[in-house]
Amino acid sequence: MVYYAHREQKALYRLGAHLVFVALKSAEDIIKLPNEKELLFPGIIAGFGHDFGKYTTYFQDYLLKEQTNPYKDHAFISAIWSAFLTGKEGLKDWDELMVFMSVLWHHRDLGNIEEYLISPLEMEDYYEKALDPNKARRLEIIEQQIKDLKKHAKAVSFSLNKARQWLIKMLSAKDLPVPSVLKQNWEELLNEFFHDWKDVYLSLYKKWRKFYREKTTKNQELNEYFKMVSLFSVLINNDKLHSGRVREVKPVDFPSNLVVIYKEKHFTPSGEPKIVNIREKVFEQAAERIRNAPLDHRFFTLTAPTGSGKTLAVINAAFILRERLKEIYGTAPKIIYALPFTSIIDQTYEVMHQIFSKTVDQFSSTPSPYLLKHHHLSEIFYQDREEEDMRAFDEAMLLIESWKSEVVVTTFVQLLHTLIGNRNRMLKKFSQLNRSILIMDEVQNIPVEYWPLVIKVLKEAAEYFDLRLILMTATRPEWFGPGEAIELAGEAQDIIGYFNELSRVRLKIEGGEKSIEDAVKIFVNNYKKDKSYLVISNTIRSSIEFYEKLTKLMPEADVYYLSTNIIPLQREERIKKIKEILRKGEKPIVISTQVVEAGVDLDFDEVWRDIGPIDSVIQAAGRCNRNFKHDKGTVKLIELINEKGEIMAPSVYGGVHIHCAKQVFSERREFDEKEFPVLVEQFFEMVREKKDQSKSMGLLEAMSYCRFTKAQNDTYGVNDFQLIKNRWDLVSIYVALDDKAEEVWDFYQREVIKASNRKARWEAFYKIKKDFGRYIISVPAKVLINKVDIGKTIPYLSRDLVDEFYDPNTGFKLKEEGAWIY
């Protein structure tokens, strides 16, 4: 009898071949890991056993005859079979548990193993029909599956025997060690499993309880977590790649001096001589220091002022380090560049794209193996073969989500939810972190309550994966102890010198709390026609109120509004227009929220900002006199209150951050830019002391116990980590602002909603995903009740309702009291 693993329309793919491929490819991936000896045999066994349950008649009838039945599920029996093989190999208890969990959840997110294990007492409950219904159902299913497999034992053992012989040959041909269990008599193994599977299953409970007892809440080492998730990552990635018939990507290489070539031939420096000179110093220092750094050193920082050319400097440094590490590894490490916001990801990607397109001849025809952009709005595009079409959608998706490229530009969400997470889709790329060069830009944007978690995870990941980490920012929090990281921008005095030379702005603290009405009047009294202004509010409510009051008092002024309350399309258009008029020397006033503080290259003569965390204030200052057009720019800090007389900033940033900022700023009324590094250091030290660290400690404990979802009595599961908090009071709404919006919506209704299956729906949606996202904003759900149908997946604001709900200048009309801050 022939057994099949997958079906793609009329094409059928053999089960034995699939098991061999996944086992072999898992072995090839694992030997690249620094801890390969610990994972190699578990990886081979998990790969070879992960679809064992597909040998049942139930699954084959489902695949070939489309007969749906509860006994077709294959993961649970495959997990017990794989654990049985691991035990026969004589591996450690933790290896058995890892293999069991990896196979059990290879089609799902990692969960809580305790929900799937039973004690001997519970087994007695099963026979007395008193066991938990979910556990009882799983046992009933596997009993029926075992009965079915026994009927076809000879055919199953024949198929497995051929497959294991093939696997032995393939492993031997690649000089890979062969697990002894593969050399045993598999007909006997199969019969032994049929007889002993309950004992194997019960033993897993005992091994898990032993693991739990030996752990303590003080022992938060993450080695077991990294091993477990590495094994899971390798298994699910290779399973999906083979199931999707994804062709391998040919490796590419490039020289370490690409940035130098690009600068010499295609890059024209811009700005005042002083800032150009600093950029060159930072660039040369970073190159020199990374070139001479000990190769076993894992941590680096690059600290320099806004506008000092950090992006080119860090890319060049990473390319140099990549070449040096290639000499000792034999293969070049992947470079992963992570940033907090999609806007600066797009900008950084464009810089990288320019470098490669201008210096690598093959890049134009085969760009994807060199460079990928990966965030939730990026296009699904993968081109890696000359004179061939782009990869099919599902192939491209798998390759992008697996980070199959030499350089990946991505988000903190993608990176950190890969390192700290349970989601199947995220964890495919976990093993890609192996020996990578990881660049993290603007790390101060990570919530402070997560700093202990992120710092420990990064440091232990660096040890486990032998990766290199470069932290880069103008306002770097102190994440490393003395001597732990090499500063690439130079010695401490060099960095102080950069800030002293780039003393472009002076921060002035406006004393006293101000209502928005009073703040607008003060602004009008200080306004000068020969200056451009940026006013940053902490909330959408205050920004809209400031804009409306200002435009009434100054109807002739050239005033623009920016925030996430207007659709992304309008934000893009307005930022482009503001850049253009600033370039021409015109003097606009821009009223905004924090949306302009990072990744938006705008330069104003004067900036006003509501009080916020000091790093945010300094980010805002980076939009003032950025290119040295004046001897000194002015940044004014005000403290806005609402109609109840309450300071608004804590509602956005929390009381701790604002209390610490006010304490630092209380010392004086004026600060020069050269003092910013000291202010940041003081601020972060105060915040770290006052911020509750219990969330980080709880998540570290969950990781150390491999508790991926929380049990009833546990405080945290790994899945409780949320870098960006979900706002359940908000709802995303599609705003049909123009003809294009209606076209995109019509396509969405016609091709996406009515698609025949999930794959077709995804493929259709990704054709319009970028345009679709340009018309979506998030608004408080309560302002839509009884006005727009919010029961839909995406509520739709049609053209005939736009005027009622959407202001062309300030965006969505928030009429309900209390619904303004979001």
C-alpha positions in Angstrom: 0.0 0.0 0.0 1.2 3.5 -0.8 0.8 6.1 1.9 0.6 9.9 1.2 1.4 12.9 3.3 -0.1 15.8 1.3 -2.2 16.6 -1.6 -2.0 19.6 -3.9 -5.0 19.6 -6.2 -4.5 16.2 -8.1 -0.8 15.8 -7.1 -0.1 13.4 -4.2 3.1 13.3 -2.2 4.4 10.2 -0.5 4.5 10.0 3.3 7.8 8.1 3.5 9.6 10.7 1.3 8.2 13.5 3.3 9.5 12.0 6.6 12.9 11.5 5.1 13.1 15.0 3.7 12.1 16.7 7.0 14.4 14.6 9.1 17.4 15.2 6.7 16.8 18.9 6.3 16.4 19.2 10.1 19.7 17.5 10.6 21.4 19.8 8.0 20.0 22.9 9.8 20.9 21.6 13.3 24.5 21.0 12.5 24.9 24.7 11.8 23.8 25.5 15.4 26.5 26.0 18.1 24.7 23.4 20.3 24.2 20.9 17.5 25.4 17.8 19.5 22.5 18.2 21.9 19.8 18.6 19.2 20.9 16.5 16.3 19.4 13.2 17.2 16.2 14.7 18.7 15.9 16.7 15.5 16.3 13.7 13.2 13.8 11.7 15.3 11.2 14.5 15.4 11.5 15.0 11.7 11.1 11.3 10.9 8.3 10.8 13.4 6.2 14.0 13.1 3.6 12.6 10.6 3.5 9.0 11.8 -0.2 9.4 12.5 -0.9 9.9 8.8 -0.4 6.1 8.4 -3.9 5.5 9.7 -6.7 4.6 7.4 -8.6 7.5 8.8 -6.1 10.1 7.6 -5.6 8.4 4.2 -9.4 8.3 3.6 -9.5 12.0 4.5 -6.7 12.9 2.1 -7.8 10.6 -0.8 -11.6 10.5 -0.4 -12.2 13.7 1.6 -13.9 11.8 4.3 -13.8 14.0 7.4 -13.6 12.1 10.8 -12.2 12.8 14.3 -9.7 10.0 14.0 -7.8 11.7 11.1 -5.9 13.9 13.6 -2.3 12.8 13.5 -0.2 15.1 15.8 -1.0 13.5 19.2 -0.2 9.9 18.2 2.8 11.1 16.2 4.1 12.9 19.3 3.9 9.8 21.5 5.5 7.7 18.7 8.4 10.2 18.4 8.9 10.2 22.2 9.0 6.4 22.1 11.7 6.5 19.4 13.7 9.1 21.4 13.5 6.8 24.5 14.7 3.8 22.4 17.7 6.0 21.3 18.6 6.3 25.0 18.4 10.1 25.0 17.7 12.3 28.0 14.3 12.8 29.6 14.3 16.5 28.4 15.0 15.3 24.9 11.9 13.1 25.0 9.8 16.0 26.3 11.1 18.4 23.7 10.4 15.9 20.9 6.9 15.2 22.2 6.0 18.9 22.4 7.5 19.8 19.0 5.6 17.1 17.2 2.4 17.6 19.2 2.2 21.3 18.2 3.9 21.2 14.8 0.7 22.5 13.2 -0.3 24.8 16.0 1.0 27.4 18.5 3.1 26.0 21.4 0.8 25.4 24.4 0.8 24.1 28.0 2.1 20.5 28.1 0.2 19.8 31.3 -3.1 20.0 29.4 -1.8 17.0 27.3 -0.2 14.8 29.9 -2.0 12.5 32.4 -0.9 10.9 35.7 -1.4 7.2 36.5 -4.4 8.2 38.7 -6.0 10.0 35.8 -5.5 6.9 33.7 -7.6 5.1 36.2 -10.2 7.9 35.9 -10.2 7.3 32.2 -11.2 3.6 32.7 -13.9 4.7 35.2 -15.1 7.4 32.7 -14.2 10.2 35.2 -11.3 11.8 33.3 -11.4 15.4 32.0 -13.4 15.2 28.7 -10.7 16.7 26.5 -8.0 14.2 27.8 -10.5 11.3 27.6 -11.3 12.2 24.0 -7.6 12.2 23.0 -7.2 8.8 24.6 -10.2 7.4 22.9 -9.0 8.7 19.5 -5.5 7.2 19.9 -6.9 3.8 21.0 -8.9 3.7 17.8 -5.9 4.8 15.7 -3.7 2.0 17.3 -6.4 -0.6 16.5 -6.4 0.7 12.9 -2.6 0.6 12.6 -2.4 -2.9 13.9 -4.6 -4.1 11.1 -2.1 -2.7 8.6 1.0 -3.2 10.6 3.0 -5.0 7.9 2.3 -2.4 5.3 3.1 0.4 7.7 6.4 -1.2 8.9 7.3 -1.9 5.2 6.9 1.8 4.4 8.7 3.0 7.5 11.5 0.4 6.9 12.1 1.7 3.3 12.0 5.3 4.5 14.5 4.7 7.4 16.9 2.9 5.0 16.7 5.8 2.6 17.3 8.2 5.5 20.3 6.2 6.7 21.8 6.4 3.2 21.2 10.2 2.9 22.6 11.0 6.4 25.7 8.8 5.7 26.2 10.5 2.3 26.4 13.8 4.0 28.7 12.5 6.7 26.1 12.9 9.4 25.8 10.5 12.3 22.9 8.1 12.2 20.8 7.5 15.3 21.0 3.8 16.4 17.2 3.5 16.5 17.1 3.8 12.7 19.2 0.6 12.5 16.8 -1.4 14.6 14.2 -3.9 13.4 11.2 -1.6 12.7 8.6 -4.3 12.5 9.5 -5.2 16.1 9.7 -1.5 17.1 6.2 -0.9 15.7 4.7 -3.9 17.6 6.5 -2.8 20.8 4.9 0.7 20.4 1.5 -0.8 19.9 1.9 -2.8 23.2 3.7 -0.1 25.3 2.3 3.3 24.1 0.4 3.9 27.3 3.5 3.3 29.4 5.4 5.7 27.2 2.7 8.3 27.5 2.5 8.0 31.3 6.2 8.2 31.6 6.1 11.6 30.0 4.1 12.9 32.9 6.6 11.6 35.4 9.5 13.2 33.5 7.7 16.5 33.3 7.0 16.5 37.0 10.7 15.7 37.7 11.7 18.6 35.4 9.4 20.9 37.2 10.6 19.9 40.7 14.2 20.4 39.7 13.4 23.9 38.5 13.1 26.7 41.0 11.6 30.2 40.6 15.1 31.6 41.2 16.6 29.4 38.5 15.5 31.3 35.4 18.2 30.0 33.0 16.7 29.7 29.5 18.8 26.9 28.0 15.9 24.4 28.0 13.7 27.0 26.4 16.2 27.8 23.6 16.7 24.1 22.9 13.0 23.4 22.8 12.1 26.3 20.5 15.1 25.6 18.3 14.0 22.1 17.8 10.4 23.2 17.2 11.6 25.9 14.7 13.7 23.5 12.7 10.9 21.0 12.5 8.0 23.3 11.5 10.1 25.3 9.0 11.3 22.2 7.1 7.8 20.6 7.3 6.2 23.7 5.8 8.9 24.2 3.1 8.6 20.6 2.0 4.8 20.5 2.2 4.7 23.7 0.1 7.2 22.3 -2.4 9.4 25.3 -1.9 12.5 25.2 -4.0 15.8 25.9 -2.3 17.3 29.3 -2.4 20.8 29.4 -3.8 23.2 31.1 -1.4 24.7 34.5 -2.4 27.6 36.5 -1.1 28.9 40.0 -1.3 32.1 41.9 -0.3 32.4 43.7 2.9 33.2 47.1 1.3 29.8 47.7 -0.4 29.0 50.8 1.6 32.5 52.3 0.9 32.0 51.7 -2.8 28.5 53.2 -2.6 29.7 56.3 -0.8 32.6 56.9 -3.2 30.6 56.5 -6.4 27.0 57.2 -5.7 26.6 59.1 -2.4 26.6 62.9 -2.2 27.1 64.3 1.4 24.5 66.8 2.4 24.3 69.3 5.2 26.6 71.8 6.9 30.4 71.0 6.9 30.3 70.4 10.6 27.7 67.7 10.5 29.3 66.1 7.4 32.6 66.0 9.3 30.9 64.2 12.3 29.3 61.7 10.0 32.7 60.8 8.5 34.2 60.5 12.0 31.4 58.2 13.2 31.7 56.1 10.0 35.5 55.7 10.2 35.5 55.0 14.0 32.8 52.3 13.7 34.7 50.6 10.8 38.0 50.7 12.6 36.7 49.5 15.9 34.7 46.6 14.5 37.7 45.6 12.4 39.9 45.3 15.5 37.3 43.9 17.9 38.0 40.5 19.3 35.9 38.0 17.3 34.6 36.4 20.5 33.1 39.7 21.7 29.3 39.6 21.3 28.0 43.1 22.3 28.5 46.4 20.7 26.9 49.8 20.9 26.8 52.8 18.5 25.9 56.0 20.3 25.8 59.3 18.4 23.5 62.3 17.9 20.5 62.4 15.6 21.6 63.1 12.1 25.2 61.8 12.5 25.0 59.1 9.9 24.5 56.1 12.2 22.6 54.1 9.6 25.4 53.9 7.0 28.0 53.5 9.8 26.3 50.5 11.3 25.6 48.8 8.0 29.2 49.2 7.0 30.4 47.9 10.4 28.0 44.9 10.1 29.3 44.1 6.7 32.9 44.1 8.0 32.0 41.9 11.0 30.1 39.5 8.6 33.3 39.1 6.5 35.4 38.5 9.6 33.0 35.9 11.0 32.7 34.1 7.7 36.4 33.4 7.8 36.0 31.4 11.1 32.6 29.9 10.5 33.0 29.0 6.8 29.7 30.6 6.0 28.6 34.2 6.3 26.3 35.1 9.2 22.9 36.6 8.5 22.4 40.3 9.3 19.1 41.2 11.0 18.3 44.9 11.3 15.4 45.5 13.7 13.6 48.8 14.3 10.5 49.9 16.2 8.3 51.5 13.5 7.4 50.5 9.9 8.1 54.0 8.7 11.8 53.8 9.7 12.0 50.2 8.5 10.9 51.4 5.0 13.5 54.2 5.1 16.3 51.8 6.3 15.3 49.3 3.7 15.5 51.9 1.0 19.1 52.8 2.1 20.0 49.1 2.0 18.3 48.7 -1.4 20.3 51.7 -2.8 23.6 50.2 -1.6 23.0 46.8 -3.1 21.4 48.0 -6.4 24.4 50.4 -7.0 27.1 48.0 -6.1 26.0 44.4 -6.8 25.3 43.6 -10.5 23.1 40.5 -9.8 20.9 42.4 -7.3 18.5 43.9 -9.9 17.5 40.4 -11.2 17.8 38.4 -8.0 17.3 40.8 -5.1 15.5 38.7 -2.5 18.5 36.4 -1.4 20.4 39.5 -0.7 17.8 41.7 1.1 14.3 41.3 2.5 11.9 43.6 4.3 9.6 41.9 6.7 6.8 43.6 8.6 3.0 43.2 8.6 2.5 45.7 5.7 5.4 44.7 3.5 4.7 43.2 0.1 4.9 39.4 -0.5 7.6 39.3 -3.1 10.5 36.9 -3.6 12.7 37.0 -6.7 15.8 34.9 -6.7 16.3 33.3 -10.1 17.4 35.1 -13.2 15.2 34.9 -16.3 12.4 33.3 -14.2 9.2 34.8 -12.8 8.9 35.7 -9.1 8.1 32.9 -6.7 4.5 31.9 -6.4 2.6 33.7 -3.5 2.7 30.8 -1.0 6.4 30.1 -1.8 7.3 33.7 -1.4 5.4 33.9 1.9 7.2 30.9 3.4 10.6 32.2 2.3 10.0 35.7 3.7 8.6 34.4 7.0 11.6 32.1 7.3 14.0 35.0 6.7 15.7 33.3 3.7 18.0 36.2 2.9 21.5 37.5 3.8 20.1 40.8 5.2 16.7 41.2 6.8 15.2 44.5 7.8 12.3 43.9 10.2 10.4 45.1 13.3 11.0 44.7 17.0 7.7 42.8 17.0 8.9 40.3 14.5 12.3 39.9 16.3 11.2 39.9 19.9 8.0 37.8 19.4 10.3 35.3 17.7 12.7 35.2 20.7 9.9 35.4 23.3 6.8 33.7 22.0 4.7 30.6 21.2 3.2 31.4 17.8 3.9 28.8 15.2 4.1 31.4 12.4 6.7 33.5 14.3 8.8 30.6 15.5 9.6 29.3 12.0 12.5 31.7 11.9 13.8 31.2 15.4 16.7 29.0 14.3 17.7 31.7 11.7 19.1 33.7 14.6 21.9 31.2 14.7 25.3 33.1 14.6 23.6 36.2 13.2 24.6 39.8 13.5 21.6 41.5 15.2 21.3 45.3 14.9 18.6 46.9 17.1 17.9 50.6 16.5 16.1 52.9 18.9 15.8 50.3 21.7 14.5 52.9 24.1 11.2 52.4 22.4 10.8 49.0 24.1 8.6 49.5 27.2 10.7 49.8 30.3 8.8 47.1 32.2 10.2 44.7 29.6 13.8 45.8 29.8 14.9 43.1 32.3 13.2 40.5 30.2 14.6 41.7 26.9 18.1 42.2 28.3 18.3 38.7 29.8 16.9 37.1 26.7 19.2 38.9 24.3 22.3 38.1 26.5 21.4 34.4 26.8 20.4 34.1 23.1 23.8 35.6 22.3 25.5 32.9 24.3 23.3 30.1 23.0 23.3 31.1 19.3 26.8 32.7 19.3 25.2 35.8 17.8 26.5 39.4 17.8 24.4 42.3 19.0 24.7 46.0 18.1 22.5 48.5 19.9 22.2 51.8 18.2 20.5 55.1 19.2 21.1 58.7 20.1 19.4 58.0 23.5 20.8 54.6 24.5 19.6 53.2 27.8 22.3 51.5 29.8 21.7 47.8 29.0 25.3 46.6 29.5 27.7 46.8 32.4 31.2 48.3 32.3 33.3 46.6 29.6 30.5 44.4 28.5 30.0 46.2 25.2 32.4 47.8 22.7 31.3 51.3 21.8 31.8 51.7 18.0 31.5 55.4 17.8 34.6 55.9 19.8 35.7 56.5 23.4 33.5 58.3 25.9 35.2 61.6 25.2 34.6 61.1 21.4 30.8 60.7 21.9 30.7 63.8 24.3 32.6 65.6 21.5 30.0 64.7 18.9 27.2 66.1 21.1 29.2 69.2 21.9 29.9 69.8 18.2 26.3 69.2 17.3 24.9 71.6 19.8 22.1 72.6 17.4 19.2 73.2 19.9 18.5 74.6 23.3 15.6 73.0 25.3 13.6 75.6 27.3 11.1 74.5 30.0 8.0 76.6 30.1 7.0 76.8 33.8 3.6 75.9 35.1 0.7 73.8 33.8 -1.2 75.1 30.8 -4.6 74.5 29.4 -4.7 74.0 25.6 -6.3 77.4 25.2 -3.6 79.1 27.2 -0.9 77.2 25.3 -2.3 78.3 22.0 -2.3 81.9 23.1 1.3 81.7 24.3 2.2 80.2 20.9 0.5 82.9 19.0 2.2 85.6 21.1 5.6 84.0 20.4 5.0 83.2 16.7 7.3 84.7 14.1 6.5 84.5 10.4 10.1 83.8 9.5 10.2 80.5 11.4 8.8 77.1 10.8 7.1 75.4 13.8 6.3 71.9 14.9 3.9 71.4 17.9 3.7 67.9 19.3 0.9 66.8 21.6 0.7 63.6 23.5 -2.9 62.8 22.6 -5.1 63.0 19.6 -7.6 65.0 21.5 -5.2 67.7 22.5 -3.6 67.8 19.1 -7.0 68.4 17.4 -8.0 70.9 20.0 -4.7 72.8 19.5 -5.1 72.7 15.7 -8.7 74.0 15.8 -8.0 76.8 18.3 -4.9 77.9 16.5 -6.5 78.0 13.0 -9.3 80.1 14.4 -6.8 82.6 15.9 -4.5 82.5 12.8 -6.8 81.8 9.8 -4.2 82.9 7.3 -1.3 80.7 8.6 -0.1 77.7 6.7 -1.1 75.0 9.2 -0.9 71.2 8.7 -2.2 68.4 10.9 -0.6 65.0 11.4 -1.6 62.1 13.6 -2.8 58.5 13.4 -6.4 60.0 13.4 -6.0 60.6 9.6 -5.6 57.7 7.3 -2.1 56.5 6.4 -2.5 57.7 2.8 -3.1 61.3 3.9 -0.2 61.1 6.4 2.1 60.0 3.6 0.9 62.8 1.3 1.1 65.5 4.0 4.6 64.5 5.1 5.7 64.6 1.5 4.2 68.0 1.0 5.7 69.4 4.3 9.1 68.1 3.3 8.8 69.9 -0.1 7.7 73.3 1.3 10.4 73.2 4.0 12.9 72.4 1.3 11.7 75.5 -0.6 12.3 77.6 2.5 8.6 78.2 3.3 7.6 78.4 7.0 4.6 76.1 7.9 3.2 75.2 11.3 2.7 71.5 11.8 0.5 70.3 14.7 1.1 66.6 15.4 1.3 63.8 17.8 4.4 61.6 18.5 4.0 60.2 15.0 6.7 62.6 13.8 9.3 61.7 16.5 11.0 58.8 14.9 11.7 58.0 11.2 10.3 61.3 9.8 13.1 63.4 8.4 11.6 66.9 8.9 13.6 70.0 10.0 11.9 72.9 11.8 13.2 76.1 13.2 11.3 75.7 16.5 9.6 72.8 18.2 7.0 72.9 21.0 6.2 69.7 22.8 4.0 68.6 25.7 6.0 67.0 28.5 6.9 63.3 28.0 9.6 60.9 28.8 13.0 62.5 28.2 14.0 60.2 25.4 10.8 61.2 23.6 11.5 64.9 24.2 15.0 64.4 22.7 13.5 62.5 19.7 11.3 65.6 19.2 14.3 67.8 19.5 15.8 65.9 16.6 13.2 67.6 14.3 14.6 71.0 15.2 17.6 72.6 13.4 18.5 69.1 12.3 20.7 70.3 9.4 22.3 73.3 11.1 20.4 76.0 9.2 20.7 78.2 12.3 23.2 78.7 15.0 20.7 77.4 17.5 17.2 76.1 17.3 14.7 76.3 20.2 12.7 73.4 21.7 10.0 74.5 24.2 8.6 72.0 26.7 5.1 72.7 28.0 2.8 70.9 30.4 -0.7 70.5 29.1 -3.7 69.9 31.3 -7.3 68.9 30.4 -10.5 70.6 31.3 -10.4 68.9 34.7 -7.0 70.4 35.4 -5.3 67.1 35.1 -1.9 66.6 33.4 -2.6 64.6 30.2 0.9 63.0 29.7 0.5 60.2 32.4 -2.5 58.8 30.5 -0.2 58.1 27.6 3.2 57.2 29.2 2.3 56.3 32.7 2.9 58.1 36.0 6.4 56.8 36.6 7.9 58.2 33.3 6.3 61.6 33.7 7.3 61.9 37.4 10.9 61.0 36.5 11.0 63.5 33.6 9.6 66.3 35.7 12.2 65.5 38.4 15.1 65.7 36.0 13.7 68.9 34.3 13.1 70.6 37.7 16.8 71.2 38.1 17.0 74.0 35.6 14.9 75.8 33.0 17.3 75.4 30.0 19.4 72.6 28.7 21.8 72.5 25.7 21.9 69.6 23.3 25.3 68.6 24.5 23.7 67.8 27.9 21.1 65.4 26.4 23.2 62.2 27.0 23.5 63.0 30.8 19.7 63.8 31.0 18.9 60.5 29.3 21.2 58.6 31.6 19.6 60.2 34.7 16.1 59.6 33.4 16.5 55.9 32.6 18.3 55.2 35.9 15.3 56.7 37.8 12.7 54.9 35.7 14.5 51.6 36.1 14.5 52.0 39.9 10.8 52.9 40.1 9.3 50.7 37.3 7.6 47.4 38.4 9.7 44.5 37.1 7.2 41.8 38.0 6.0 41.3 34.4 9.5 40.7 33.2 10.2 38.3 36.1 7.0 36.4 35.5 7.7 36.0 31.8 11.3 34.8 32.4 9.9 32.2 34.8 7.4 31.1 32.2 10.2 30.8 29.6 12.5 28.8 32.0 9.7 26.3 32.7 8.7 26.2 28.9 5.2 27.2 30.0 4.0 28.6 26.7 0.5 29.3 27.8 -0.4 29.7 31.4 -2.0 27.0 33.5 -4.9 27.8 35.8 -2.7 28.8 38.8 0.2 30.4 36.9 0.7 34.1 36.7 2.2 34.1 33.2 2.6 32.1 30.1 5.2 33.0 27.4 2.3 34.0 25.2 1.5 36.8 27.6 4.4 38.8 26.2 3.0 41.7 24.1 5.4 44.3 22.9 2.5 46.3 21.6 -0.5 46.1 23.9 -3.9 45.3 22.3 -6.4 48.0 22.7 -9.7 46.2 23.0 -11.6 49.5 23.1 -10.4 50.4 19.6 -11.7 49.1 16.3 -10.1 49.4 12.9 -12.3 51.0 10.3 -11.9 51.3 6.5 -12.5 54.9 5.3 -13.6 55.1 1.7 -12.2 58.6 1.2 -11.8 58.5 -2.6 -12.4 56.5 -5.8 -9.3 54.4 -5.3 -10.5 53.4 -1.8 -13.8 52.2 -3.3 -12.0 50.2 -5.9 -9.9 48.5 -3.3 -12.9 47.8 -1.1 -14.8 46.3 -4.0 -11.9 44.0 -4.8 -11.8 43.0 -1.1 -15.5 42.1 -1.0 -15.4 40.3 -4.4 -12.1 38.4 -4.3 -11.1 38.2 -0.6 -14.4 37.7 1.3 -15.9 35.4 -1.3 -12.7 33.4 -1.9 -13.3 29.6 -2.0 -10.6 28.7 0.5 -8.1 30.2 3.0 -5.2 30.0 0.6 -7.1 31.8 -2.1 -8.3 34.4 0.4 -4.8 35.1 1.6 -3.4 35.3 -2.0 -6.1 37.7 -3.0 -5.7 39.9 0.1 -2.0 40.3 -0.4 -2.6 41.8 -3.8 -4.3 44.8 -2.2 -2.8 44.6 1.3 -0.6 47.7 0.9 -3.4 49.9 -0.6 -6.0 48.4 1.8 -3.9 49.5 4.8 -3.7 53.1 3.5 -7.4 53.6 4.3 -7.5 52.1 7.7 -7.5 53.9 11.1 -8.2 52.7 14.6 -11.0 54.6 16.5 -12.8 54.1 19.8 -15.5 51.5 19.3 -18.1 53.4 21.2 -18.2 56.3 18.8 -19.3 53.9 16.1 -22.1 52.1 18.0 -25.5 52.4 16.2 -23.8 54.3 13.4 -21.5 51.8 11.6 -21.7 48.0 11.6 -18.8 47.1 13.9 -19.8 43.4 13.8 -17.9 43.0 10.6 -14.2 42.0 10.5 -13.5 45.5 9.2 -16.2 48.1 9.5 -16.7 50.1 6.4 -17.2 53.9 6.3 -18.8 54.5 2.9 -18.3 57.6 0.8 -21.8 58.9 1.7 -20.9 58.8 5.4 -17.4 60.2 5.2 -18.5 63.9 5.6 -20.4 63.0 8.7 -17.6 61.1 10.4 -14.3 62.2 8.9 -12.8 65.7 8.8 -10.5 66.3 5.8 -8.0 68.1 8.0 -8.0 66.3 11.4 -9.5 62.9 10.4 -12.1 60.9 12.3 -14.6 63.0 14.2 -14.5 61.9 17.8 -17.7 63.4 19.2 -18.2 61.2 22.3 -16.9 62.6 25.6 -14.0 60.6 26.9 -13.3 58.9 23.6 -10.6 61.3 22.6 -7.5 59.8 24.1 -6.3 56.6 22.3 
